[in-house]
Amino acid sequence: MTPKPTRYHPNIIITGTPGCGKTSLSRNLLQTLPKSDYKHYNISELAKERDCIESYDKERDTGVVDEDKLLDGLENDLRDGGAIVDWHCCDIFPKRLIDLVVVLRTETALLYDRLKERKYSDKKIEENMDCEIMEVILNDANQAYNEEIVITLNSNNDDDMKENQARIEAWIEMWRKDHEEGVTNEISEYYNDSEQEQLSEDGEDGSESKDDDSSEEEGEEEEEEEEEEEEEEEEEEDEEEPAKKKKKV
C-alpha cells in the first residue's frame, strides 16, 4: 500500500500512568466518532498481535516492546490519520505524525486502589506511583512534542471521563475546520513548514532588519578583536613563565 502524503483526521495520543483510564477514554471516543475515520490502537495489545515483544522483564512483570519494529508497522496507520493511540509511553512516535497528546492524571490514592485491583505486585505499584508523582510521562510528552499540543486532563471519576471526552471531541472538530486541506505526513515538507513558521515569527519576510544585521556583525567583530588581544597576552605570559605540561590519563 502506497503511504499517504496527507492526513485529513488528527492523530491523538492518550497517555498516562497505568490505571489512569487511557483505554476507557479511547473506547468512549470511538463510540461517538465516525468509525470509518477513527481507529483505536491499544499499543499493549497491538505489540502482541504484531509480534513486537522482544523479551519479558520478570522483575517488572511486563513485556519489553521492540519499538523500531512497532513503529515500522504503525507508521502507515498514522499516515492514514484518525489514530487514537493508547499507551503509557508517548515519546517514541514521530513528531510530524502527532497532532494532540493527552496526558491523563489521577490522584495517587485512587491510582493505588486501581493498581491494587489489577493485582499488580507491590514493586510494580510503587514504580507506577512514583511515575505519577514525579510527572514522568508529562515531562516526556513536553520534551518530545511542542508544548502547545500537549494537554493535561484529570481522570478521577466518571464526570472527568465525560468532560474529557467532550473536550477532545470539540478539539477534533476545531482541528478539522483549521485543516480542511489536510496536514502533510512527509518529513521534508513538515520541517520546511516548521522553519517557515519560525521565520515568519522573526519578520514578515522571514528576515530581520538590516540595522539588526549590521549591529550583530559589529558585535561579532568586537568579540573577535577581544579574543585576539587575550590570545596575545596569553602568549606573552607563556614566554615569560613556561607552564609545565601534563598528560591526560
Backbone hydrogen bonds in HBPLUS format (Angstrom, degrees):
<---DONOR---> <-ACCEPTOR-->    atom                        ^
c    i                          cat <-CA-CA->   ^        H-A-AA   ^      H-
h    n   atom  resd res      DA  || num        DHA   H-A  angle D-A-AA Bond
n    s   type  num  typ     dist DA aas  dist angle  dist       angle   num
A0185-ASN N   A0005-PRO O   2.72 MM 180  5.13 153.9  1.79 147.8 142.4     1
A0007-ARG N   A0183-VAL O   2.95 MM 176  5.41 159.9  1.99 150.5 155.4     2
A0183-VAL N   A0007-ARG O   2.90 MM 176  5.41 152.6  1.98 148.4 157.1     3
A0082-GLY N   A0009-HIS O   3.15 MM  73  4.73 139.9  2.32 100.4 102.5     4
A0099-ASP N   A0011-ASN O   2.97 MM  88  5.40 162.9  2.00 146.5 151.3     5
A0100-LEU N   A0011-ASN O   3.32 MM  89  6.71 140.5  2.49 155.2 156.8     6
A0012-ILE N   A0083-ALA O   2.79 MM  71  6.12 165.5  1.81 175.4 179.0     7
A0085-VAL N   A0012-ILE O   2.75 MM  73  6.06 157.0  1.80 163.0 167.7     8
A0013-ILE N   A0100-LEU O   2.89 MM  87  6.32 164.2  1.92 158.8 162.3     9
A0102-VAL N   A0013-ILE O   2.76 MM  89  5.99 177.4  1.76 173.2 172.2    10
A0014-ILE N   A0085-VAL O   2.67 MM  71  5.93 170.2  1.68 166.6 168.8    11
A0087-TRP N   A0014-ILE O   3.32 MM  73  6.70 150.7  2.41 150.3 158.6    12
A0015-THR N   A0102-VAL O   2.82 MM  87  6.04 173.9  1.82 169.8 172.0    13
A0104-LEU N   A0015-THR O   2.88 MM  89  6.23 171.7  1.89 157.1 156.5    14
A0020-CYS N   A0017-THR O   3.14 MM   3  5.88 139.8  2.31 153.3 153.0    15
A0025-LEU N   A0021-GLY O   3.09 MM   4  6.14 164.7  2.11 148.5 152.6    16
A0026-SER N   A0022-LYS O   2.96 MM   4  6.16 161.3  1.99 150.7 156.6    17
A0027-ARG N   A0023-THR O   2.94 MM   4  6.09 162.6  1.97 150.8 155.0    18
A0028-ASN N   A0024-SER O   3.00 MM   4  6.17 154.8  2.06 145.2 152.5    19
A0029-LEU N   A0025-LEU O   2.99 MM   4  6.23 153.4  2.06 149.3 155.9    20
A0030-LEU N   A0026-SER O   3.14 MM   4  6.44 152.8  2.22 144.8 151.7    21
A0031-GLN N   A0028-ASN O   3.17 MM   3  5.23 139.4  2.35  96.4 107.8    22
A0032-THR N   A0029-LEU O   3.15 MM   3  5.60 147.3  2.26 108.9 117.3    23
A0033-LEU N   A0029-LEU O   2.93 MM   4  6.04 156.4  1.99 160.3 168.1    24
A0037-ASP N   A0034-PRO O   2.99 MM   3  5.46 152.6  2.06 113.0 121.3    25
A0038-TYR N   A0034-PRO O   3.10 MM   4  6.27 140.4  2.27 154.5 166.4    26
A0039-LYS N   A0082-GLY O   2.86 MM  43  6.25 152.1  1.94 161.6 163.5    27
A0084-ILE N   A0039-LYS O   2.83 MM  45  5.98 163.3  1.85 164.9 162.5    28
A0041-TYR N   A0084-ILE O   2.85 MM  43  5.93 173.4  1.85 149.8 150.1    29
A0086-ASP N   A0041-TYR O   2.91 MM  45  5.94 176.3  1.91 152.3 151.2    30
A0045-GLU N   A0042-ASN O   3.05 MM   3  5.57 123.9  2.38 111.5 124.1    31
A0046-LEU N   A0042-ASN O   2.81 MM   4  5.96 165.0  1.83 156.0 160.9    32
A0043-ILE N   A0086-ASP O   3.12 MM  43  6.09 150.3  2.21 143.2 152.3    33
A0047-ALA N   A0043-ILE O   2.85 MM   4  5.75 159.6  1.89 147.6 150.5    34
A0048-LYS N   A0045-GLU O   3.15 MM   3  5.37 125.0  2.47 100.1 113.3    35
A0049-GLU N   A0045-GLU O   3.00 MM   4  6.31 161.7  2.03 152.4 158.0    36
A0050-ARG N   A0046-LEU O   2.88 MM   4  6.01 154.5  1.95 153.7 159.2    37
A0052-CYS N   A0047-ALA O   2.67 MM   5  4.75 173.4  1.68 161.3 158.9    38
A0051-ASP N   A0048-LYS O   3.22 MM   3  5.07 163.4  2.25 104.5 106.7    39
A0066-ASP N   A0052-CYS O   2.65 MM  14  5.23 171.5  1.66 165.0 167.5    40
A0054-GLU N   A0064-VAL O   2.87 MM  10  5.86 142.2  2.01 163.0 174.4    41
A0064-VAL N   A0055-SER O   2.86 MM   9  5.22 174.1  1.86 142.2 142.0    42
A0057-ASP N   A0062-THR O   2.82 MM   5  5.37 162.3  1.85 167.3 165.6    43
A0061-ASP N   A0057-ASP O   2.74 MM   4  5.64 112.8  2.19 137.3 156.3    44
A0062-THR N   A0057-ASP O   3.13 MM   5  5.37 155.5  2.19 139.3 145.8    45
A0070-LEU N   A0066-ASP O   3.00 MM   4  6.21 159.7  2.04 153.7 160.3    46
A0071-LEU N   A0067-GLU O   2.91 MM   4  6.06 164.9  1.93 152.2 155.3    47
A0072-ASP N   A0068-ASP O   2.95 MM   4  6.11 153.1  2.03 146.4 154.1    48
A0073-GLY N   A0069-LYS O   3.29 MM   4  6.51 154.2  2.36 145.0 149.8    49
A0074-LEU N   A0070-LEU O   2.99 MM   4  6.11 135.9  2.18 139.3 152.7    50
A0075-GLU N   A0071-LEU O   2.96 MM   4  5.74 139.2  2.13 150.3 153.2    51
A0077-ASP N   A0074-LEU O   3.04 MM   3  5.19 118.7  2.43 100.5 116.2    52
A0078-LEU N   A0074-LEU O   3.01 MM   4  6.36 151.7  2.09 154.4 162.8    53
A0078-LEU N   A0075-GLU O   3.07 MM   3  5.08 116.4  2.50  95.2 110.4    54
A0079-ARG N   A0075-GLU O   2.87 MM   4  6.18 146.7  1.98 148.5 159.0    55
A0080-ASP N   A0076-ASN O   3.15 MM   4  6.40 136.6  2.34 138.5 148.1    56
A0081-GLY N   A0078-LEU O   3.05 MM   3  5.27 140.0  2.21 101.7 112.9    57
A0097-LEU N   A0094-PRO O   3.04 MM   3  5.55 154.4  2.11 114.2 121.9    58
A0098-ILE N   A0095-LYS O   3.36 MM   3  5.56 171.7  2.36 110.9 113.0    59
A0101-VAL N   A0149-ILE O   2.88 MM  48  6.08 166.7  1.90 158.9 156.4    60
A0151-ILE N   A0101-VAL O   2.92 MM  50  6.32 164.9  1.94 169.3 173.6    61
A0103-VAL N   A0151-ILE O   2.85 MM  48  6.15 176.1  1.85 168.5 169.5    62
A0153-LEU N   A0103-VAL O   2.99 MM  50  6.26 159.9  2.03 148.7 153.3    63
A0105-ARG N   A0153-LEU O   2.90 MM  48  6.12 153.3  1.97 154.1 157.6    64
A0155-SER N   A0105-ARG O   2.72 MM  50  5.65 148.3  1.81 170.5 163.0    65
A0111-LEU N   A0107-GLU O   2.90 MM   4  6.13 162.5  1.94 157.6 163.5    66
A0112-TYR N   A0108-THR O   2.87 MM   4  5.99 158.9  1.92 148.8 153.7    67
A0113-ASP N   A0109-ALA O   3.26 MM   4  6.51 160.4  2.30 142.4 146.7    68
A0114-ARG N   A0110-LEU O   3.02 MM   4  6.32 156.0  2.07 150.5 157.3    69
A0115-LEU N   A0111-LEU O   2.96 MM   4  6.20 161.8  1.99 156.0 160.2    70
A0116-LYS N   A0112-TYR O   2.92 MM   4  6.08 151.3  2.00 147.6 156.3    71
A0117-GLU N   A0113-ASP O   2.99 MM   4  6.21 150.3  2.08 143.6 151.0    72
A0118-ARG N   A0114-ARG O   3.19 MM   4  6.51 135.4  2.40 136.0 147.4    73
A0118-ARG N   A0115-LEU O   3.14 MM   3  5.03 128.0  2.43  90.7 104.5    74
A0120-TYR N   A0115-LEU O   3.29 MM   5  5.89 172.7  2.30 158.9 158.9    75
A0119-LYS N   A0116-LYS O   2.92 MM   3  5.03 154.4  1.99 105.3 112.5    76
A0125-ILE N   A0121-SER O   2.90 MM   4  6.17 157.8  1.95 156.0 162.5    77
A0126-GLU N   A0122-ASP O   2.92 MM   4  6.10 160.4  1.96 147.0 152.5    78
A0127-GLU N   A0123-LYS O   2.99 MM   4  6.26 158.5  2.04 148.4 153.6    79
A0128-ASN N   A0124-LYS O   3.09 MM   4  6.27 162.1  2.12 146.2 150.8    80
A0129-MET N   A0125-ILE O   2.85 MM   4  6.04 154.9  1.91 152.9 160.4    81
A0130-ASP N   A0126-GLU O   2.94 MM   4  6.13 161.1  1.98 149.6 154.4    82
A0131-CYS N   A0127-GLU O   2.96 MM   4  6.16 152.8  2.03 142.5 150.5    83
A0132-GLU N   A0128-ASN O   3.03 MM   4  6.28 152.2  2.11 143.8 150.0    84
A0133-ILE N   A0129-MET O   2.93 MM   4  6.17 167.9  1.94 155.4 158.6    85
A0134-MET N   A0130-ASP O   2.89 MM   4  5.94 162.1  1.92 152.3 156.9    86
A0136-VAL N   A0131-CYS O   3.11 MM   5  5.31 159.5  2.15 154.9 158.4    87
A0135-GLU N   A0132-GLU O   3.21 MM   3  5.12 156.4  2.27 100.2 107.1    88
A0139-ASN N   A0135-GLU O   2.99 MM   4  6.17 160.9  2.03 153.0 158.3    89
A0140-ASP N   A0136-VAL O   2.93 MM   4  6.18 156.3  1.98 149.3 156.2    90
A0141-ALA N   A0137-ILE O   2.94 MM   4  6.15 157.3  2.00 147.5 153.3    91
A0142-ASN N   A0138-LEU O   3.02 MM   4  6.27 161.2  2.05 150.7 155.1    92
A0143-GLN N   A0139-ASN O   3.02 MM   4  6.18 144.2  2.15 144.8 154.3    93
A0144-ALA N   A0140-ASP O   2.95 MM   4  6.07 145.8  2.07 146.4 155.6    94
A0145-TYR N   A0141-ALA O   3.01 MM   4  5.97 151.5  2.09 152.0 157.4    95
A0149-ILE N   A0146-ASN O   3.01 MM   3  5.91 166.8  2.03 128.4 132.2    96
A0150-VAL N   A0147-GLU O   3.16 MM   3  5.18 161.5  2.20 104.9 110.6    97
A0161-MET N   A0157-ASN O   3.10 MM   4  6.43 156.2  2.16 147.0 153.9    98
A0162-LYS N   A0158-ASP O   2.98 MM   4  6.28 159.7  2.02 153.4 157.1    99
A0163-GLU N   A0159-ASP O   2.98 MM   4  6.18 163.2  2.01 150.2 155.1   100
A0164-ASN N   A0160-ASP O   2.81 MM   4  5.96 160.9  1.85 155.0 160.4   101
A0165-GLN N   A0161-MET O   2.98 MM   4  6.16 158.7  2.03 146.6 152.4   102
A0166-ALA N   A0162-LYS O   3.02 MM   4  6.25 160.5  2.06 147.7 152.7   103
A0167-ARG N   A0163-GLU O   2.97 MM   4  6.20 155.7  2.03 148.5 155.1   104
A0168-ILE N   A0164-ASN O   3.01 MM   4  6.22 161.4  2.04 152.3 156.6   105
A0169-GLU N   A0165-GLN O   2.99 MM   4  6.16 160.9  2.03 150.3 155.9   106
A0170-ALA N   A0166-ALA O   2.98 MM   4  6.15 154.4  2.05 144.6 151.4   107
A0171-TRP N   A0167-ARG O   2.95 MM   4  6.17 151.4  2.04 142.2 150.4   108
A0172-ILE N   A0168-ILE O   2.89 MM   4  6.16 156.5  1.94 150.4 156.3   109
A0173-GLU N   A0169-GLU O   3.11 MM   4  6.36 159.7  2.15 146.0 150.6   110
A0174-MET N   A0170-ALA O   3.08 MM   4  6.33 156.3  2.14 145.8 152.0   111
A0175-TRP N   A0171-TRP O   2.82 MM   4  6.07 158.5  1.87 153.5 160.0   112
A0176-ARG N   A0172-ILE O   3.00 MM   4  6.23 161.4  2.04 153.7 157.3   113
A0177-LYS N   A0173-GLU O   3.21 MM   4  6.45 149.9  2.30 141.2 148.8   114
A0178-ASP N   A0174-MET O   2.99 MM   4  6.24 151.4  2.07 149.1 157.1   115
A0179-HIS N   A0175-TRP O   2.95 MM   4  6.08 124.4  2.27 142.1 156.9   116
A0182-GLY N   A0179-HIS O   2.97 MM   3  5.10 160.8  2.01 109.6 114.2   117
A0190-TYR N   A0186-GLU O   2.93 MM   4  5.99 156.0  1.98 149.0 156.6   118
A0191-TYR N   A0187-ILE O   3.04 MM   4  6.29 167.0  2.05 159.4 160.9   119
A0192-ASN N   A0188-SER O   2.97 MM   4  6.09 147.0  2.08 142.0 151.9   120
A0193-ASP N   A0189-GLU O   2.89 MM   4  6.03 159.8  1.93 148.5 153.3   121
A0194-SER N   A0190-TYR O   2.99 MM   4  6.25 153.5  2.06 142.8 150.6   122
A0195-GLU N   A0191-TYR O   2.92 MM   4  6.03 157.2  1.97 142.5 148.1   123
A0196-GLN N   A0192-ASN O   2.95 MM   4  6.13 155.9  2.01 146.3 153.1   124
A0197-GLU N   A0193-ASP O   2.98 MM   4  6.23 151.8  2.06 146.2 153.4   125
A0198-GLN N   A0194-SER O   3.10 MM   4  6.38 151.8  2.18 142.8 150.1   126
A0199-LEU N   A0195-GLU O   2.89 MM   4  6.18 155.7  1.95 149.5 156.5   127
A0200-SER N   A0196-GLN O   2.91 MM   4  6.11 155.5  1.97 147.5 153.8   128
A0201-GLU N   A0197-GLU O   3.21 MM   4  6.44 133.7  2.44 135.8 146.8   129
A0201-GLU N   A0198-GLN O   3.17 MM   3  5.21 132.9  2.41  94.6 107.2   130
A0202-ASP N   A0199-LEU O   2.97 MM   3  5.16 130.0  2.22 100.0 113.5   131
A0203-GLY N   A0199-LEU O   3.19 MM   4  6.57 146.6  2.31 150.1 159.0   132
A0206-GLY N   A0203-GLY O   3.02 MM   3  4.86 158.5  2.07 101.6 107.6   133
A0213-ASP N   A0209-SER O   3.07 MM   4  6.45 153.6  2.14 144.9 152.6   134
A0214-SER N   A0210-LYS O   2.82 MM   4  6.12 164.0  1.84 159.3 162.3   135
A0215-SER N   A0211-ASP O   2.97 MM   4  6.10 159.1  2.01 146.9 152.8   136
A0216-GLU N   A0212-ASP O   2.97 MM   4  6.13 149.4  2.06 143.5 151.8   137
A0217-GLU N   A0213-ASP O   2.97 MM   4  6.28 156.6  2.03 149.1 155.4   138
A0218-GLU N   A0214-SER O   2.93 MM   4  6.20 160.6  1.97 150.4 155.3   139
A0219-GLY N   A0215-SER O   2.98 MM   4  6.14 156.2  2.04 142.0 148.6   140
A0220-GLU N   A0216-GLU O   2.92 MM   4  6.21 151.7  2.00 147.5 155.3   141
A0221-GLU N   A0217-GLU O   2.94 MM   4  6.25 156.3  2.00 151.0 157.2   142
A0222-GLU N   A0218-GLU O   3.01 MM   4  6.28 160.5  2.05 151.7 156.3   143
A0223-GLU N   A0219-GLY O   3.05 MM   4  6.28 154.2  2.12 144.3 151.3   144
A0224-GLU N   A0220-GLU O   2.96 MM   4  6.24 155.5  2.02 148.8 155.3   145
A0225-GLU N   A0221-GLU O   2.99 MM   4  6.28 158.3  2.04 151.5 156.8   146
A0226-GLU N   A0222-GLU O   3.02 MM   4  6.25 159.7  2.07 148.6 153.8   147
A0227-GLU N   A0223-GLU O   2.95 MM   4  6.20 155.2  2.01 147.9 154.8   148
A0228-GLU N   A0224-GLU O   2.97 MM   4  6.24 155.3  2.03 149.1 155.4   149
A0229-GLU N   A0225-GLU O   3.03 MM   4  6.30 159.3  2.07 150.1 155.1   150
A0230-GLU N   A0226-GLU O   3.01 MM   4  6.25 156.8  2.06 147.9 154.1   151
A0231-GLU N   A0227-GLU O   2.96 MM   4  6.21 154.7  2.03 147.8 154.6   152
A0232-GLU N   A0228-GLU O   3.01 MM   4  6.29 156.8  2.06 149.9 155.6   153
A0233-GLU N   A0229-GLU O   3.06 MM   4  6.32 158.7  2.11 148.0 153.4   154
A0234-GLU N   A0230-GLU O   2.97 MM   4  6.21 154.5  2.04 147.0 154.2   155
A0235-GLU N   A0231-GLU O   2.94 MM   4  6.21 153.9  2.01 148.4 155.3   156
A0236-GLU N   A0232-GLU O   3.06 MM   4  6.35 155.8  2.12 148.1 154.0   157
A0237-GLU N   A0233-GLU O   3.06 MM   4  6.33 155.8  2.12 146.9 153.2   158
A0238-ASP N   A0234-GLU O   2.92 MM   4  6.17 152.4  2.00 147.1 154.9   159
A0239-GLU N   A0235-GLU O   3.05 MM   4  6.33 147.3  2.16 145.2 153.3   160
A0240-GLU N   A0236-GLU O   3.19 MM   4  6.47 151.4  2.27 144.3 151.3   161
A0241-GLU N   A0237-GLU O   2.92 MM   4  6.09 170.6  1.93 157.7 160.1   162
